[in-house]
Amino acid sequence: MKIAIYDKGGGEFEENARDGAIAVFGPLCVELLDVSPREAVQHLRQFTHIVCHVSSDTSQSASPSWSNLIGGDHSTVQVILRVSSQGAGGMSDSFRPPYRHKKGVWVLHLIEPAGSVTIQQWRKIFLAIKEWDTTQPVLAEDVRAIFEKSSDLQALRLLCQAWLFAQGAASKPLGNITVHAPTQSKDWFNPFAEACTTDAAEHIARRMGDVEGEAMDLLNRIAKEESGRVTWESYRDHVARLEAALG
């Protein structure tokens, strides 16, 4: 692998990304690209993996743009990870869930503002990319968990919120509606179309990005629950911890 990290300016992510990449791949595989804006796109295409903050404005001929990068030769490139100082909102010209471009390269977009990502978070990103066989037709689960904030996270958040609101009861009124809470072990797995098993707990938790550890702790505990019930006394702290982590 040859990894290029490039910031057209203002992204404030290069050093953290570099340190995270070096921790995973070693210094010989990682380069902070320091070239003129006019040369940036051409140089980026020489790498297998690109982490880049580029312009959305194609009228700025001196500035490397996303359209120029994605529209060119990808014979060497396997993965392009686009970032923005604003996060997803700063890439409105291209932002979408992970996908394979028609030319074969996988395209990822960093959801968070690039400057807010820590070295440890970059390390996790690069670990997922390192283990990813990009020749396969489907996205690796570890990569999906980071770059595709799907309905799974929202489903887990709603499970926690409903259970905490009902304080372990099966249901509780809220104005003109009734909140039904997941008091049975299987209720925590049904929204993900999974059986209540430790294997399923691991599978679900791996899709939860930064809260994977907290999700694994709770779902594994529930999967092993002999009574088949998620009681207030036994699970209050575990669910509250995960709900707080989900934010």
C-alpha positions as a LaTeX table, in Angstrom:
\begin{tabular}{lrrr}
\hline
Residue & $x$ (\AA) & $y$ (\AA) & $z$ (\AA) \\
\hline
Met1 & 0.00 & 0.00 & 0.00 \\
Lys2 & 1.07 & 3.56 & $-0.73$ \\
Ile3 & $-0.95$ & 6.14 & 1.19 \\
Ala4 & $-1.11$ & 9.83 & 0.29 \\
Ile5 & $-2.50$ & 12.42 & 2.68 \\
Tyr6 & $-3.27$ & 15.77 & 1.09 \\
Asp7 & $-4.87$ & 18.97 & 2.39 \\
Lys8 & $-5.55$ & 21.82 & 0.00 \\
Gly9 & $-5.61$ & 24.00 & 3.12 \\
Gly10 & $-7.73$ & 24.53 & 6.19 \\
Gly11 & $-8.50$ & 20.90 & 6.94 \\
Glu12 & $-6.19$ & 20.69 & 9.97 \\
Phe13 & $-6.12$ & 16.91 & 9.88 \\
Glu14 & $-2.82$ & 15.99 & 8.22 \\
Glu15 & $-0.68$ & 15.39 & 11.30 \\
Asn16 & $-3.23$ & 13.24 & 13.11 \\
Ala17 & $-3.99$ & 11.28 & 9.94 \\
Arg18 & $-0.29$ & 10.77 & 9.26 \\
Asp19 & 0.43 & 9.56 & 12.80 \\
Gly20 & $-2.57$ & 7.20 & 12.69 \\
Ala21 & $-1.52$ & 5.82 & 9.31 \\
Ile22 & 2.11 & 5.33 & 10.37 \\
Ala23 & 0.96 & 3.45 & 13.47 \\
Val24 & $-0.81$ & 0.95 & 11.21 \\
Phe25 & 1.29 & 0.81 & 8.03 \\
Gly26 & 4.70 & 2.15 & 9.03 \\
Pro27 & 6.45 & 5.33 & 7.84 \\
Leu28 & 7.57 & 3.97 & 4.46 \\
Cys29 & 3.97 & 3.56 & 3.27 \\
Val30 & 2.71 & 7.02 & 4.23 \\
Glu31 & 3.39 & 10.37 & 2.58 \\
Leu32 & 2.12 & 13.85 & 3.35 \\
Leu33 & 1.84 & 15.22 & $-0.15$ \\
Asp34 & 3.57 & 18.57 & $-0.43$ \\
Val35 & 3.19 & 19.73 & $-4.03$ \\
Ser36 & 1.70 & 22.72 & $-5.77$ \\
Pro37 & $-2.10$ & 22.74 & $-6.15$ \\
Arg38 & $-1.77$ & 22.39 & $-9.92$ \\
Glu39 & 0.22 & 19.17 & $-9.52$ \\
Ala40 & $-1.75$ & 17.63 & $-6.64$ \\
Val41 & $-4.28$ & 15.53 & $-8.57$ \\
Gln42 & $-1.64$ & 14.05 & $-10.86$ \\
His43 & 0.52 & 13.07 & $-7.89$ \\
Leu44 & $-2.40$ & 11.66 & $-5.89$ \\
Arg45 & $-3.19$ & 9.19 & $-8.67$ \\
Gln46 & 0.17 & 7.49 & $-8.13$ \\
Phe47 & $-0.94$ & 6.12 & $-4.73$ \\
Thr48 & $-3.14$ & 3.13 & $-3.88$ \\
His49 & $-4.93$ & 4.92 & $-1.02$ \\
Ile50 & $-5.74$ & 8.63 & $-0.99$ \\
Val51 & $-6.89$ & 10.72 & 1.96 \\
Cys52 & $-7.67$ & 14.16 & 0.60 \\
His53 & $-9.22$ & 17.53 & 1.29 \\
Val54 & $-9.91$ & 18.96 & $-2.17$ \\
Ser55 & $-11.98$ & 21.76 & $-3.63$ \\
Ser56 & $-15.59$ & 21.57 & $-4.79$ \\
Asp57 & $-15.14$ & 24.55 & $-7.10$ \\
Thr58 & $-13.96$ & 23.50 & $-10.56$ \\
Ser59 & $-13.67$ & 27.14 & $-11.63$ \\
Gln60 & $-10.56$ & 27.49 & $-9.47$ \\
Ser61 & $-8.10$ & 26.05 & $-11.95$ \\
Ala62 & $-5.18$ & 26.31 & $-9.55$ \\
Ser63 & $-6.98$ & 24.33 & $-6.87$ \\
Pro64 & $-7.33$ & 20.53 & $-7.03$ \\
Ser65 & $-11.02$ & 19.68 & $-7.30$ \\
Trp66 & $-13.05$ & 16.58 & $-6.56$ \\
Ser67 & $-14.38$ & 16.41 & $-10.11$ \\
Asn68 & $-10.85$ & 16.40 & $-11.52$ \\
Leu69 & $-9.70$ & 13.72 & $-9.11$ \\
Ile70 & $-12.65$ & 11.36 & $-9.50$ \\
Gly71 & $-12.87$ & 11.88 & $-13.25$ \\
Gly72 & $-9.30$ & 10.87 & $-14.05$ \\
Asp73 & $-7.21$ & 7.71 & $-14.22$ \\
His74 & $-7.71$ & 5.28 & $-11.31$ \\
Ser75 & $-5.60$ & 2.37 & $-12.52$ \\
Thr76 & $-3.36$ & 2.55 & $-9.44$ \\
Val77 & $-5.88$ & 3.83 & $-6.88$ \\
Gln78 & $-7.90$ & 1.41 & $-4.75$ \\
Val79 & $-9.51$ & 3.73 & $-2.19$ \\
Ile80 & $-10.21$ & 7.47 & $-2.07$ \\
Leu81 & $-11.21$ & 8.91 & 1.30 \\
Arg82 & $-12.47$ & 12.47 & 0.96 \\
Val83 & $-12.58$ & 14.74 & 4.02 \\
Ser84 & $-13.77$ & 18.26 & 4.74 \\
Ser85 & $-13.19$ & 20.77 & 7.50 \\
Gln86 & $-17.01$ & 20.88 & 7.84 \\
Gly87 & $-17.59$ & 17.14 & 7.67 \\
Ala88 & $-20.33$ & 15.75 & 5.44 \\
Gly89 & $-21.86$ & 19.18 & 4.85 \\
Gly90 & $-18.68$ & 20.40 & 3.20 \\
Met91 & $-18.85$ & 17.77 & 0.46 \\
Ser92 & $-22.35$ & 18.36 & $-0.87$ \\
Asp93 & $-21.12$ & 17.90 & $-4.43$ \\
Ser94 & $-20.20$ & 14.27 & $-3.81$ \\
Phe95 & $-21.26$ & 13.06 & $-0.36$ \\
Arg96 & $-22.96$ & 9.66 & $-0.28$ \\
Pro97 & $-22.53$ & 6.33 & 1.52 \\
Pro98 & $-19.48$ & 4.25 & 0.57 \\
Tyr99 & $-19.58$ & 3.00 & $-3.01$ \\
Arg100 & $-17.43$ & 1.56 & $-5.76$ \\
His101 & $-16.98$ & 4.04 & $-8.59$ \\
Lys102 & $-17.61$ & 2.83 & $-12.12$ \\
Lys103 & $-13.87$ & 2.94 & $-12.68$ \\
Gly104 & $-13.32$ & 0.47 & $-9.85$ \\
Val105 & $-12.02$ & 2.66 & $-7.04$ \\
Trp106 & $-13.84$ & 2.61 & $-3.69$ \\
Val107 & $-14.98$ & 6.05 & $-2.51$ \\
Leu108 & $-15.41$ & 6.90 & 1.18 \\
His109 & $-16.47$ & 10.17 & 2.80 \\
Leu110 & $-15.51$ & 11.12 & 6.34 \\
Ile111 & $-18.71$ & 12.15 & 8.12 \\
Glu112 & $-17.03$ & 14.08 & 10.94 \\
Pro113 & $-15.12$ & 17.37 & 10.47 \\
Ala114 & $-11.61$ & 16.26 & 9.59 \\
Gly115 & $-9.92$ & 18.40 & 12.22 \\
Ser116 & $-11.90$ & 16.75 & 15.04 \\
Val117 & $-10.65$ & 13.22 & 14.33 \\
Thr118 & $-8.05$ & 12.05 & 16.84 \\
Ile119 & $-4.95$ & 9.98 & 16.14 \\
Gln120 & $-6.64$ & 6.99 & 17.78 \\
Gln121 & $-9.69$ & 7.40 & 15.54 \\
Trp122 & $-7.49$ & 7.65 & 12.46 \\
Arg123 & $-5.70$ & 4.51 & 13.61 \\
Lys124 & $-9.04$ & 2.70 & 13.75 \\
Ile125 & $-9.90$ & 3.94 & 10.27 \\
Phe126 & $-6.61$ & 2.72 & 8.85 \\
Leu127 & $-6.84$ & $-0.62$ & 10.64 \\
Ala128 & $-10.21$ & $-1.21$ & 8.97 \\
Ile129 & $-8.80$ & $-0.21$ & 5.58 \\
Lys130 & $-5.74$ & $-2.43$ & 6.06 \\
Glu131 & $-7.88$ & $-5.54$ & 6.58 \\
Trp132 & $-10.22$ & $-4.70$ & 3.69 \\
Asp133 & $-9.96$ & $-6.73$ & 0.50 \\
Thr134 & $-10.98$ & $-4.05$ & $-1.98$ \\
Thr135 & $-11.26$ & $-6.58$ & $-4.79$ \\
Gln136 & $-14.42$ & $-7.97$ & $-3.22$ \\
Pro137 & $-17.78$ & $-6.69$ & $-4.50$ \\
Val138 & $-19.12$ & $-5.82$ & $-1.04$ \\
Leu139 & $-17.99$ & $-3.36$ & 1.59 \\
Ala140 & $-16.15$ & $-4.76$ & 4.61 \\
Glu141 & $-18.21$ & $-4.52$ & 7.82 \\
Asp142 & $-15.47$ & $-2.67$ & 9.73 \\
Val143 & $-15.33$ & $-0.04$ & 6.98 \\
Arg144 & $-19.12$ & 0.18 & 6.80 \\
Ala145 & $-19.35$ & 0.78 & 10.55 \\
Ile146 & $-17.12$ & 3.86 & 10.26 \\
Phe147 & $-18.29$ & 5.41 & 7.01 \\
Glu148 & $-21.94$ & 4.42 & 6.74 \\
Lys149 & $-23.90$ & 5.81 & 9.67 \\
Ser150 & $-26.91$ & 3.73 & 8.85 \\
Ser151 & $-30.21$ & 3.17 & 10.59 \\
Asp152 & $-28.51$ & 0.60 & 12.83 \\
Leu153 & $-27.10$ & 3.30 & 15.10 \\
Gln154 & $-30.47$ & 5.02 & 15.32 \\
Ala155 & $-32.20$ & 1.72 & 16.04 \\
Leu156 & $-29.83$ & 0.98 & 18.93 \\
Arg157 & $-30.24$ & 4.50 & 20.28 \\
Leu158 & $-34.04$ & 4.18 & 20.22 \\
Leu159 & $-33.89$ & 0.81 & 21.99 \\
Cys160 & $-31.82$ & 2.34 & 24.78 \\
Gln161 & $-33.98$ & 5.45 & 25.07 \\
Ala162 & $-37.24$ & 3.48 & 25.16 \\
Trp163 & $-35.93$ & 1.07 & 27.78 \\
Leu164 & $-34.56$ & 3.85 & 30.00 \\
Phe165 & $-37.76$ & 5.89 & 29.67 \\
Ala166 & $-39.90$ & 2.90 & 30.69 \\
Gln167 & $-37.45$ & 2.07 & 33.51 \\
Gly168 & $-37.48$ & $-1.60$ & 32.66 \\
Ala169 & $-41.25$ & $-1.88$ & 32.16 \\
Ala170 & $-42.67$ & $-3.27$ & 28.92 \\
Ser171 & $-44.43$ & 0.00 & 28.14 \\
Lys172 & $-45.10$ & 3.48 & 29.49 \\
Pro173 & $-47.42$ & 6.29 & 28.31 \\
Leu174 & $-45.94$ & 9.47 & 26.87 \\
Gly175 & $-48.67$ & 12.01 & 26.24 \\
Asn176 & $-51.05$ & 10.49 & 23.69 \\
Ile177 & $-48.73$ & 7.63 & 22.76 \\
Thr178 & $-47.38$ & 4.55 & 24.47 \\
Val179 & $-43.67$ & 3.78 & 24.39 \\
His180 & $-42.97$ & 0.07 & 24.10 \\
Ala181 & $-39.62$ & $-0.96$ & 25.54 \\
Pro182 & $-37.35$ & $-3.98$ & 24.78 \\
Thr183 & $-37.66$ & $-6.01$ & 27.96 \\
Gln184 & $-37.08$ & $-9.40$ & 26.35 \\
Ser185 & $-33.56$ & $-10.31$ & 25.24 \\
Lys186 & $-34.74$ & $-11.03$ & 21.71 \\
Asp187 & $-36.28$ & $-7.54$ & 21.50 \\
Trp188 & $-32.75$ & $-6.07$ & 21.36 \\
Phe189 & $-31.84$ & $-8.18$ & 18.33 \\
Asn190 & $-35.07$ & $-8.17$ & 16.30 \\
Pro191 & $-34.55$ & $-4.68$ & 14.77 \\
Phe192 & $-31.29$ & $-5.91$ & 13.24 \\
Ala193 & $-32.86$ & $-9.12$ & 11.88 \\
Glu194 & $-30.53$ & $-11.16$ & 14.08 \\
Ala195 & $-31.03$ & $-14.04$ & 16.50 \\
Cys196 & $-30.20$ & $-13.45$ & 20.15 \\
Thr197 & $-26.68$ & $-14.93$ & 20.16 \\
Thr198 & $-23.17$ & $-13.80$ & 21.06 \\
Asp199 & $-22.18$ & $-14.11$ & 17.39 \\
Ala200 & $-25.01$ & $-11.75$ & 16.47 \\
Ala201 & $-23.98$ & $-9.39$ & 19.29 \\
Glu202 & $-20.51$ & $-9.15$ & 17.79 \\
His203 & $-21.89$ & $-8.71$ & 14.28 \\
Ile204 & $-24.18$ & $-5.87$ & 15.35 \\
Ala205 & $-21.57$ & $-4.17$ & 17.54 \\
Arg206 & $-19.06$ & $-4.07$ & 14.68 \\
Arg207 & $-21.48$ & $-1.86$ & 12.77 \\
Met208 & $-21.58$ & 0.75 & 15.54 \\
Gly209 & $-18.38$ & 2.67 & 14.85 \\
Asp210 & $-17.00$ & 4.54 & 17.86 \\
Val211 & $-19.44$ & 2.91 & 20.32 \\
Glu212 & $-18.54$ & $-0.64$ & 19.28 \\
Gly213 & $-17.08$ & $-1.44$ & 22.73 \\
Glu214 & $-20.12$ & $-0.26$ & 24.68 \\
Ala215 & $-22.50$ & $-1.99$ & 22.25 \\
Met216 & $-20.54$ & $-5.23$ & 22.49 \\
Asp217 & $-20.60$ & $-5.12$ & 26.28 \\
Leu218 & $-24.38$ & $-4.70$ & 26.49 \\
Leu219 & $-25.43$ & $-7.00$ & 23.65 \\
Asn220 & $-23.11$ & $-9.80$ & 24.74 \\
Arg221 & $-24.51$ & $-9.58$ & 28.25 \\
Ile222 & $-28.07$ & $-9.68$ & 26.93 \\
Ala223 & $-27.31$ & $-12.61$ & 24.63 \\
Lys224 & $-26.02$ & $-14.60$ & 27.61 \\
Glu225 & $-28.99$ & $-13.70$ & 29.84 \\
Glu226 & $-30.45$ & $-17.02$ & 31.00 \\
Ser227 & $-33.74$ & $-15.52$ & 32.11 \\
Gly228 & $-34.37$ & $-13.97$ & 28.70 \\
Arg229 & $-35.34$ & $-10.71$ & 30.38 \\
Val230 & $-33.61$ & $-7.33$ & 30.50 \\
Thr231 & $-34.48$ & $-6.10$ & 33.97 \\
Trp232 & $-34.02$ & $-2.63$ & 35.40 \\
Glu233 & $-31.98$ & $-3.85$ & 38.34 \\
Ser234 & $-29.48$ & $-5.83$ & 36.27 \\
Tyr235 & $-29.11$ & $-3.65$ & 33.18 \\
Arg236 & $-29.71$ & $-0.03$ & 34.19 \\
Asp237 & $-26.04$ & 0.96 & 34.30 \\
His238 & $-25.13$ & $-0.93$ & 31.11 \\
Val239 & $-27.92$ & 0.59 & 29.03 \\
Ala240 & $-27.31$ & 4.08 & 30.45 \\
Arg241 & $-23.61$ & 3.79 & 29.57 \\
Leu242 & $-24.36$ & 2.85 & 25.98 \\
Glu243 & $-27.06$ & 5.52 & 25.59 \\
Ala244 & $-24.62$ & 8.18 & 26.82 \\
Ala245 & $-21.97$ & 6.98 & 24.37 \\
Leu246 & $-24.45$ & 7.09 & 21.49 \\
Gly247 & $-25.12$ & 10.75 & 22.31 \\
\hline
\end{tabular}
